[in-house]
Amino acid sequence: MKEEERAPWGILNGIRPAKIATKLLLEGKDGRQVVEYFMKECGVSRRKATLALQVAKCELPIREAMYDDGISIYIGIPFCPTRCLYCSFVTCGTRQAAKLIPEYLTCLKKEIAYTGQIVAQNKNRVETVYIGGGTPTTLSAPQLDDLLSWVYDAFDLSACREFTVEAGRPDTVTYEKLKTLKRHGVDRISINPQSMNQETLDLIGRAHTPDQIRQAVAMARDCGFDCINMDVIAGLPGETPDMFRYTLEEVEKLSPENTTVHTMSIKRSSRLHEYLEQYQLADAETVMEMVDYARDFLTRQEKHPYYLYRQKNQLGNLENVGYAKAGFDSLYNIYIMEEIQTILSLGCGGVTKTVERSTDRIERIFNVKEPQDYIARIDEMLARKAVLSCDTETKLSVKEAVDSNATTG
């Protein structure tokens, strides 16, 4: 195997290589100089250096159009129908944890209201909202309706440019839920197959079929959604390059505006890591063949790479890439991966990042990871967010007002 195939990203071990390319472009370097820097100084392959440059060039005009006073909101719903084999996110299968959902939502409402008052006090504009998980559409349609109503009650979304909700598991998607999302102004959703091979879906613990994926996309189109993201994973256990190619080709028949290609990552807290010896994983060369095919194939579908990040323990030391049709780059994905805007994260497992753009200083505020802890310690989560207020004298009054509203409401 060639050296560049063994170490495609050279000496780089950070998760955001496109940030380096963006920095170099902003310093006045041209594309050739950026690629040369990656190759000569970092040992990155030409193909990966060119990828980082492509992503950076897509992001520059989006950075320029970003609100100076803007923030983004992330809301986590840590519930799924089942837990996938490779998953390390804070999620609870609803069969076991359904009884937690009402109380979790009650606490989440409290955090939404509290954070909304701080945002209003600080006079920030909400530029994007992203509801992820878990699988938010695990909630019922009435629960989604309540959640979205709370968001609108708490935040002024008149300047919001993008509102995403993950509907990742097609077995949670219904017309009623999609119409609820659409009625509340959600304009981007994710329906994530990961694979279009039934044997793989069964192996990784996703209780749905490829036909349910197709049906979910058709329902979303019927409900008026014109920006759909679909995720696939290269290197799933037991999959061959032909199986991965089939997945991509079937996904693209559905014409999603965004296609995100993840490289399989063996996460420490996943069942895959625990029982690794029981599964057949592709070698680095095979996974690279899959990832290279995805890039070439999606380019032929007139999609461009617009955001890029890496994770620990990815097969082949590769990367995750979001591809988009022209005009459909996700603002939130760019902001969070390039760390160029404050993102307030609500719900268990949330990590708020405040970004001081003039100094590039980033500070983090962590919420607890488990739903039970979040419910038990919700007042502590509010207290942690009190530091976000620009006026220390009113921090306590904001909290007292929210406590009063929660009690009377």
Secondary structure as UniProt FT lines:
FT   HELIX           3..6
FT   TURN            8..11
FT   HELIX           17..26
FT   TURN            27..28
FT   HELIX           31..42
FT   HELIX           46..65
FT   TURN            68..69
FT   STRAND          70..77
FT   STRAND          79..80
FT   TURN            85..86
FT   STRAND          92..93
FT   HELIX           94..97
FT   HELIX           98..100
FT   HELIX           101..122
FT   STRAND          125..133
FT   HELIX           136..138
FT   HELIX           141..154
FT   TURN            158..159
FT   STRAND          162..166
FT   HELIX           170..172
FT   HELIX           175..183
FT   TURN            184..185
FT   STRAND          188..190
FT   HELIX           198..204
FT   HELIX           210..222
FT   TURN            223..224
FT   STRAND          228..234
FT   TURN            237..238
FT   HELIX           241..252
FT   TURN            253..254
FT   STRAND          258..263
FT   TURN            268..269
FT   HELIX           271..274
FT   HELIX           276..278
FT   HELIX           284..300
FT   TURN            301..302
FT   STRAND          303..309
FT   TURN            312..313
FT   HELIX           315..317
FT   STRAND          320..325
FT   TURN            326..327
FT   HELIX           331..338
FT   STRAND          343..346
FT   TURN            348..349
FT   STRAND          351..356
FT   TURN            357..360
FT   STRAND          361..366
FT   HELIX           371..376
FT   HELIX           378..385
FT   HELIX           386..388
FT   HELIX           392..394
FT   HELIX           395..408
//
